[in-house]
Amino acid sequence: MTDLTGQTLVTLRTLNEKNPASLATYEKLGGYAQLKRLVTEKIKAPEIINQVKVSNLRGRGGAGFPTGLKWSFMPRYYDGTKYLVCNTDEGEPGTFKDRDIIRYNPHQLIEGMAIAAYTLGARVGYNYIHGEIWQDYEIFEAALAEAREAGYLGENLFGSNFSFDLYAVHGYGAYICGEETALIESIEGKKGQPRFKPPFPASYGVFGKPTNVNNTESYASIPWIMQHGGQAFADLGVPNSGGSKLFSVSGHVEKPGNYEIRMGTPFKELLEMAGGIWKGRQLKAVIPGGPSTAVMPARAIENATMDYDGLSKAGSSLGAGSMIVMDDTTCMVKTLKRLSYFFYEESCGQCTPCREGTGWVYRIIERIVDGKGKMEDLDLLTDLSNNISGRTICALGDAAATPVLSFIKHFRPEFEYYIQHGKSMVDGK
């Protein structure tokens, strides 16, 4: 379970194998045994859902909603077709963990989705994969073909009355399609825009039918939970944050990459795994869960633990575990300009506060970087961000506001210096 680098491998347990993505490798490690056991022994849905609840598995896509509770929302006695959707549309800067699951361990994701389908009564599933990782998409398609040929997908699995098939769907790089209802719209062939909620996907999802949507890492954790039990998974982590978690570490570190570690691991240990700050420099700030989570200065995160409550107490959130590390040569004003441009470009335009507000925010920060800023711009940025947050159909507005508010809060002197001198406090440019 734990490899030589100190990682706790659950979703990437094939990582050290010669041909990690192959069906033979996965079967050698006990792959698909749990699906077969649950189906042939006719284990009831409440028993499976209870194990997922006990595991303290929370959604790994960013929201952190308890997976077992989400599964319990699906109508149990619905007579029509129900659907299952996997969200592999990771488009947020600094997020690159899910693609490694489909690259190195696609069959565990397939088994996890099949177990979920059996539990929730779904006959059809879709894995919505970010369109810019085409090679990984092809790997997943090849794994689907292997699974069908081996009898793990299709009609009347293991001689039972349970049938399930799974299809890969590729997006086209739109960040907004990472929002579950926009993703559903895209699967249906429509423009990827979020829906009003309620109704929620559990009652009105793909093609208007009950649908469960989970992140790639969430589904891929299910076979391990079924094999070892929910309590064993919970014990890997800490209270309220069960299991191990993939962290995508990028930025100013010596060894950027994905690290699967136990929830509750101290930040310092994760940073050490990633080789520490590069070039002998000092840590300045960290965005712990992707740009939609608040930036944390070094003093705030140095003693934090990597779990939901640990990062919340320290002033940010876990998000998708997309940790962007910045050293002491980083200009926070220019960094915020780049992040604000991202959210401005990726707004779907459906909600006025987000469509107009993200553009205003970006242009004000651009003005500051161009040496034409005014001191009142900082209060204007704060006011704008507060008026975007909480006033949109989906969470993109909140995501766009978060970096603005947190950057100004923690690094206000840099912004004031830029306005007063027309250049960066850090690099003098």
C-alpha positions as CSV (number, residue, x, y, z in Angstrom):
1,M,0.0,0.0,0.0
2,T,2.8,2.4,0.7
3,D,5.7,2.7,-1.8
4,L,9.3,3.8,-1.3
5,T,8.6,7.5,-1.6
6,G,6.3,7.4,1.5
7,Q,3.1,7.7,-0.5
8,T,-0.1,5.8,0.4
9,L,-1.2,4.4,-2.9
10,V,-5.0,3.8,-3.2
11,T,-6.1,5.3,-6.5
12,L,-2.6,4.9,-8.0
13,R,-1.9,1.4,-6.6
14,T,-0.7,0.2,-10.0
15,L,1.9,2.9,-10.2
16,N,5.0,0.8,-9.6
17,E,3.9,-2.0,-12.0
18,K,5.5,-2.6,-15.4
19,N,2.3,-2.0,-17.4
20,P,0.2,-0.1,-14.9
21,A,-2.8,0.6,-17.2
22,S,-3.3,-2.9,-18.4
23,L,-6.2,-5.2,-17.4
24,A,-3.7,-8.0,-16.5
25,T,-1.9,-5.7,-14.1
26,Y,-5.1,-4.6,-12.4
27,E,-6.4,-8.2,-12.1
28,K,-3.1,-9.3,-10.6
29,L,-3.7,-6.8,-7.8
30,G,-7.2,-8.1,-7.2
31,G,-8.9,-5.9,-9.7
32,Y,-12.7,-6.3,-10.4
33,A,-12.9,-8.9,-7.5
34,Q,-15.0,-6.5,-5.5
35,L,-17.4,-5.8,-8.3
36,K,-17.9,-9.5,-8.9
37,R,-18.3,-10.2,-5.1
38,L,-21.0,-7.5,-4.7
39,V,-23.0,-8.6,-7.7
40,T,-22.8,-12.3,-7.3
41,E,-23.4,-12.2,-3.5
42,K,-26.3,-9.7,-4.1
43,I,-25.0,-7.3,-1.5
44,K,-27.8,-4.7,-0.9
45,A,-27.3,-1.0,-1.8
46,P,-27.8,0.3,1.8
47,E,-25.0,-1.9,3.0
48,I,-22.6,-0.5,0.3
49,I,-23.7,3.1,0.8
50,N,-23.1,2.7,4.6
51,Q,-19.5,1.6,4.0
52,V,-18.9,4.6,1.8
53,K,-20.4,6.8,4.6
54,V,-18.2,5.1,7.2
55,S,-15.1,5.7,5.0
56,N,-15.5,9.5,5.3
57,L,-14.8,9.8,1.6
58,R,-15.5,13.3,0.5
59,G,-15.8,14.5,-3.1
60,R,-12.3,14.9,-4.5
61,G,-13.3,17.4,-7.2
62,G,-13.2,20.4,-4.9
63,A,-16.5,20.8,-3.1
64,G,-15.7,18.0,-0.5
65,F,-19.3,16.8,-0.2
66,P,-19.6,13.4,1.6
67,T,-19.8,10.8,-1.2
68,G,-22.0,8.3,0.7
69,L,-24.5,11.0,1.5
70,K,-24.6,12.0,-2.2
71,W,-25.2,8.5,-3.2
72,S,-28.2,8.3,-0.8
73,F,-29.9,11.1,-2.7
74,M,-30.4,8.9,-5.8
75,P,-34.0,7.6,-5.9
76,R,-33.9,3.9,-5.1
77,Y,-37.2,2.8,-6.6
78,Y,-37.2,4.8,-9.9
79,D,-38.4,2.6,-12.7
80,G,-36.7,4.4,-15.6
81,T,-33.1,4.7,-16.7
82,K,-30.6,6.2,-14.3
83,Y,-27.2,7.5,-15.2
84,L,-23.7,7.8,-13.7
85,V,-21.3,10.5,-14.6
86,C,-17.6,10.8,-13.9
87,N,-16.1,14.3,-13.9
88,T,-12.5,14.1,-15.4
89,D,-12.8,17.6,-16.8
90,E,-10.0,19.1,-14.6
91,G,-9.4,22.5,-16.1
92,E,-8.3,24.6,-13.1
93,P,-4.7,25.8,-13.1
94,G,-2.5,23.5,-11.1
95,T,-4.8,20.5,-11.3
96,F,-3.5,17.4,-13.0
97,K,-4.2,14.5,-10.8
98,D,-7.3,12.8,-12.4
99,R,-5.5,12.4,-15.7
100,D,-2.8,10.3,-13.9
101,I,-5.6,7.9,-12.7
102,I,-6.8,7.3,-16.2
103,R,-3.3,7.1,-17.5
104,Y,-1.9,4.7,-14.9
105,N,-4.9,3.0,-13.3
106,P,-8.0,3.3,-15.6
107,H,-9.5,-0.1,-14.6
108,Q,-9.8,1.0,-10.9
109,L,-11.9,3.9,-12.1
110,I,-14.0,1.6,-14.3
111,E,-14.6,-0.8,-11.4
112,G,-15.4,2.0,-9.0
113,M,-18.0,3.4,-11.5
114,A,-19.5,-0.1,-12.0
115,I,-19.8,-0.6,-8.3
116,A,-21.5,2.8,-8.0
117,A,-23.8,1.8,-10.9
118,Y,-24.7,-1.5,-9.2
119,T,-25.4,0.3,-5.9
120,L,-27.5,3.1,-7.4
121,G,-29.3,1.2,-10.1
122,A,-27.7,3.0,-13.1
123,R,-27.4,1.2,-16.5
124,V,-25.3,3.8,-18.4
125,G,-22.3,5.8,-17.4
126,Y,-20.2,8.6,-18.9
127,N,-16.7,9.6,-18.1
128,Y,-16.3,13.3,-19.3
129,I,-12.6,13.8,-20.0
130,H,-10.9,17.1,-20.5
131,G,-10.4,17.4,-24.3
132,E,-6.9,18.6,-24.1
133,I,-5.5,15.3,-22.7
134,W,-6.2,13.3,-25.8
135,Q,-3.6,10.6,-25.2
136,D,-5.1,9.8,-21.8
137,Y,-8.5,9.7,-23.4
138,E,-7.3,7.0,-25.8
139,I,-5.8,5.1,-22.9
140,F,-9.2,5.1,-21.2
141,E,-11.0,4.0,-24.3
142,A,-8.6,1.1,-24.6
143,A,-9.3,0.1,-21.0
144,L,-13.0,0.2,-21.7
145,A,-12.5,-2.2,-24.6
146,E,-10.5,-4.5,-22.4
147,A,-13.2,-4.4,-19.7
148,R,-16.0,-5.2,-22.1
149,E,-14.1,-8.1,-23.6
150,A,-13.4,-9.5,-20.2
151,G,-17.1,-9.3,-19.2
152,Y,-16.8,-6.5,-16.6
153,L,-19.0,-4.2,-18.7
154,G,-22.1,-5.1,-20.7
155,E,-25.3,-7.1,-20.3
156,N,-26.1,-9.4,-17.4
157,L,-22.7,-9.2,-15.7
158,F,-21.5,-12.4,-14.0
159,G,-24.8,-14.1,-14.9
160,S,-26.9,-11.6,-12.9
161,N,-29.6,-9.2,-14.0
162,F,-27.3,-6.2,-13.6
163,S,-26.2,-4.6,-16.8
164,F,-24.0,-1.6,-17.1
165,D,-22.0,0.0,-19.9
166,L,-19.6,3.0,-19.7
167,Y,-18.6,5.5,-22.4
168,A,-15.9,8.1,-22.7
169,V,-16.9,11.7,-23.7
170,H,-14.4,14.4,-24.4
171,G,-14.8,18.1,-23.8
172,Y,-13.1,20.9,-25.6
173,G,-11.2,22.6,-22.8
174,A,-13.9,24.7,-21.3
175,Y,-13.3,25.3,-17.6
176,I,-17.0,25.8,-16.9
177,C,-17.7,22.2,-17.9
178,G,-16.1,21.1,-14.7
179,E,-19.3,22.3,-13.0
180,E,-21.5,19.3,-12.8
181,T,-24.6,20.7,-14.5
182,A,-22.6,22.4,-17.3
183,L,-20.9,19.0,-17.8
184,I,-24.3,17.4,-18.1
185,E,-25.4,20.0,-20.6
186,S,-22.3,19.3,-22.7
187,I,-22.9,15.5,-22.6
188,E,-26.3,16.2,-24.0
189,G,-24.7,18.1,-26.9
190,K,-25.7,21.5,-25.7
191,K,-23.6,24.6,-24.8
192,G,-21.8,23.9,-21.5
193,Q,-23.6,26.3,-19.2
194,P,-24.6,25.6,-15.6
195,R,-28.3,24.9,-14.8
196,F,-30.3,26.4,-12.0
197,K,-30.5,24.2,-8.9
198,P,-32.8,22.8,-7.7
199,P,-33.6,20.4,-9.4
200,F,-30.3,18.7,-8.6
201,P,-28.8,16.0,-10.8
202,A,-29.9,13.2,-8.5
203,S,-33.5,13.9,-9.6
204,Y,-33.0,15.6,-12.9
205,G,-29.6,15.0,-14.6
206,V,-28.5,13.5,-17.9
207,F,-31.5,13.6,-20.4
208,G,-33.7,14.7,-17.4
209,K,-33.1,11.4,-15.6
210,P,-31.7,10.7,-12.1
211,T,-27.9,11.0,-12.3
212,N,-25.0,10.7,-9.9
213,V,-21.9,12.8,-10.6
214,N,-18.6,12.2,-8.8
215,N,-15.0,13.1,-9.4
216,T,-12.5,10.7,-10.9
217,E,-10.6,10.2,-7.7
218,S,-13.8,9.7,-5.7
219,Y,-15.0,6.8,-7.9
220,A,-11.4,5.3,-8.1
221,S,-11.4,5.1,-4.3
222,I,-14.4,2.9,-4.1
223,P,-12.8,-0.5,-4.9
224,W,-10.3,-0.1,-2.1
225,I,-13.1,0.8,0.3
226,M,-15.1,-2.3,-0.7
227,Q,-12.0,-4.5,-0.3
228,H,-10.7,-3.2,3.0
229,G,-13.9,-1.7,4.5
230,G,-15.0,1.9,5.1
231,Q,-13.4,2.1,8.6
232,A,-9.9,1.1,7.2
233,F,-10.2,3.9,4.6
234,A,-11.3,6.4,7.3
235,D,-8.4,5.4,9.5
236,L,-5.9,6.3,6.7
237,G,-6.9,9.9,7.3
238,V,-8.2,12.1,10.1
239,P,-11.7,12.8,11.4
240,N,-13.9,14.4,8.8
241,S,-11.3,13.7,6.1
242,G,-11.0,10.0,5.4
243,G,-8.5,8.1,3.2
244,S,-5.5,9.2,1.2
245,K,-5.6,12.1,-1.3
246,L,-3.9,13.0,-4.5
247,F,-2.1,16.4,-4.4
248,S,-0.9,18.0,-7.6
249,V,2.1,20.0,-6.5
250,S,3.4,22.6,-9.0
251,G,5.2,25.9,-9.0
252,H,8.6,26.6,-7.4
253,V,9.5,23.1,-6.1
254,E,12.3,20.8,-7.1
255,K,10.0,17.8,-8.0
256,P,6.6,18.9,-9.2
257,G,4.1,16.1,-9.6
258,N,1.3,14.1,-8.1
259,Y,1.6,12.8,-4.5
260,E,-0.9,10.5,-2.9
261,I,-0.7,10.9,0.8
262,R,-2.8,10.4,3.9
263,M,-5.3,13.1,4.8
264,G,-3.9,15.1,7.7
265,T,-0.3,14.9,6.5
266,P,1.6,18.1,7.6
267,F,2.2,20.5,4.8
268,K,5.9,20.5,5.5
269,E,6.1,16.7,4.7
270,L,4.3,17.2,1.4
271,L,6.6,20.0,0.5
272,E,9.6,17.8,1.4
273,M,8.3,15.0,-0.8
274,A,8.2,17.6,-3.7
275,G,11.9,18.4,-3.1
276,G,11.3,21.6,-1.2
277,I,11.6,25.1,-2.6
278,W,13.8,25.2,-5.7
279,K,17.1,27.0,-6.2
280,G,17.6,27.5,-2.4
281,R,14.9,30.2,-2.2
282,Q,12.4,30.8,0.5
283,L,8.7,30.0,0.6
284,K,6.5,33.0,0.1
285,A,2.9,31.7,-0.5
286,V,0.9,28.7,-1.4
287,I,-2.5,28.3,-3.2
288,P,-3.4,24.9,-1.6
289,G,-6.4,23.8,-3.7
290,G,-6.3,25.6,-7.0
291,P,-6.9,29.3,-7.7
292,S,-10.5,29.1,-6.5
293,T,-9.1,28.6,-3.0
294,A,-7.6,31.4,-0.9
295,V,-3.8,32.1,-1.2
296,M,-1.9,31.5,2.0
297,P,1.3,33.3,3.0
298,A,4.1,31.1,4.3
299,R,3.4,31.9,7.9
300,A,-0.2,30.6,7.6
301,I,0.5,27.3,5.9
302,E,3.8,26.2,7.4
303,N,2.2,24.4,10.3
304,A,-1.1,23.4,8.6
305,T,-2.2,19.9,7.8
306,M,-3.4,18.8,4.4
307,D,-7.1,18.0,5.1
308,Y,-10.4,19.8,5.0
309,D,-10.4,21.0,8.6
310,G,-6.7,21.7,8.8
311,L,-6.7,24.1,5.8
312,S,-10.0,25.6,6.8
313,K,-8.6,26.5,10.2
314,A,-5.5,28.0,8.6
315,G,-7.5,30.3,6.4
316,S,-8.1,28.5,3.1
317,S,-9.6,25.2,1.8
318,L,-8.5,21.9,0.3
319,G,-10.3,22.3,-3.0
320,A,-9.1,19.7,-5.5
321,G,-5.7,19.4,-3.8
322,S,-4.0,21.5,-6.5
323,M,-1.1,23.0,-4.6
324,I,0.7,25.9,-6.3
325,V,3.9,26.9,-4.5
326,M,5.5,30.4,-4.9
327,D,8.9,31.4,-3.8
328,D,10.1,34.8,-2.6
329,T,10.8,36.1,-6.1
330,T,7.1,36.0,-7.0
331,C,5.3,39.2,-7.7
332,M,1.8,38.8,-6.2
333,V,0.3,41.6,-8.3
334,K,1.4,40.0,-11.6
335,T,0.3,36.6,-10.4
336,L,-3.2,37.9,-9.5
337,K,-3.4,39.5,-13.0
338,R,-2.8,36.1,-14.6
339,L,-5.3,34.4,-12.4
340,S,-7.9,37.1,-13.0
341,Y,-7.4,36.8,-16.7
342,F,-8.1,33.1,-16.5
343,F,-11.5,33.5,-14.8
344,Y,-12.4,36.4,-17.1
345,E,-11.7,34.2,-20.2
346,E,-13.4,31.1,-18.7
347,S,-16.7,32.8,-17.6
348,C,-19.5,31.3,-19.6
349,G,-21.3,34.6,-19.7
350,Q,-24.6,33.4,-18.4
351,C,-24.7,35.5,-15.2
352,T,-24.2,39.3,-15.4
353,P,-22.1,39.6,-12.2
354,C,-19.6,37.1,-13.4
355,R,-19.7,38.0,-17.1
356,E,-19.1,41.7,-16.5
357,G,-17.5,41.6,-13.1
358,T,-14.6,39.3,-14.0
359,G,-13.8,41.6,-16.9
360,W,-13.8,44.7,-14.7
361,V,-11.6,43.0,-12.1
362,Y,-9.1,41.9,-14.8
363,R,-8.9,45.4,-16.4
364,I,-8.4,47.1,-13.0
365,I,-5.5,44.8,-12.1
366,E,-4.1,45.2,-15.6
367,R,-4.2,48.9,-15.1
368,I,-2.2,48.6,-11.9
369,V,0.4,46.5,-13.6
370,D,0.6,49.0,-16.4
371,G,1.6,51.7,-13.9
372,K,-1.7,53.5,-14.0
373,G,-3.4,52.3,-10.9
374,K,-5.0,54.4,-8.2
375,M,-5.1,53.7,-4.4
376,E,-8.9,53.5,-4.5
377,D,-8.6,50.6,-7.0
378,L,-7.9,48.3,-4.1
379,D,-11.2,49.1,-2.4
380,L,-12.9,48.9,-5.8
381,L,-11.5,45.5,-6.4
382,T,-12.7,44.3,-3.0
383,D,-16.2,45.8,-3.5
384,L,-16.5,44.2,-7.0
385,S,-15.4,40.8,-5.8
386,N,-17.8,40.9,-2.9
387,N,-20.6,41.7,-5.3
388,I,-19.7,38.9,-7.7
389,S,-19.4,36.2,-5.0
390,G,-22.7,34.5,-4.1
391,R,-24.6,36.1,-7.0
392,T,-24.1,33.6,-9.8
393,I,-25.8,30.3,-10.8
394,C,-22.6,28.3,-10.3
395,A,-19.5,28.8,-8.1
396,L,-17.3,30.3,-10.8
397,G,-18.1,33.8,-9.6
398,D,-17.0,32.8,-6.1
399,A,-13.9,31.2,-7.5
400,A,-13.0,34.4,-9.4
401,A,-13.5,36.6,-6.3
402,T,-11.5,34.4,-3.9
403,P,-8.0,35.1,-5.3
404,V,-8.7,38.9,-5.5
405,L,-9.9,39.1,-1.9
406,S,-7.2,36.8,-0.5
407,F,-4.2,38.3,-2.4
408,I,-5.2,41.9,-1.4
409,K,-5.7,40.8,2.2
410,H,-2.4,39.1,2.6
411,F,-0.2,41.1,0.3
412,R,-1.7,44.6,0.3
413,P,1.7,46.3,0.7
414,E,2.8,44.9,-2.7
415,F,-0.3,46.3,-4.4
416,E,0.1,49.7,-2.7
417,Y,3.8,49.8,-3.7
418,Y,2.9,49.0,-7.3
419,I,0.3,51.8,-7.4
420,Q,2.7,54.3,-5.8
421,H,5.8,53.5,-7.9
422,G,4.4,52.0,-11.1
423,K,6.5,48.9,-10.7
424,S,6.8,45.7,-8.7
425,M,8.2,45.7,-5.2
426,V,9.7,42.3,-5.9
427,D,11.4,42.5,-9.3
428,G,11.5,46.2,-9.8
429,K,9.8,45.9,-13.2
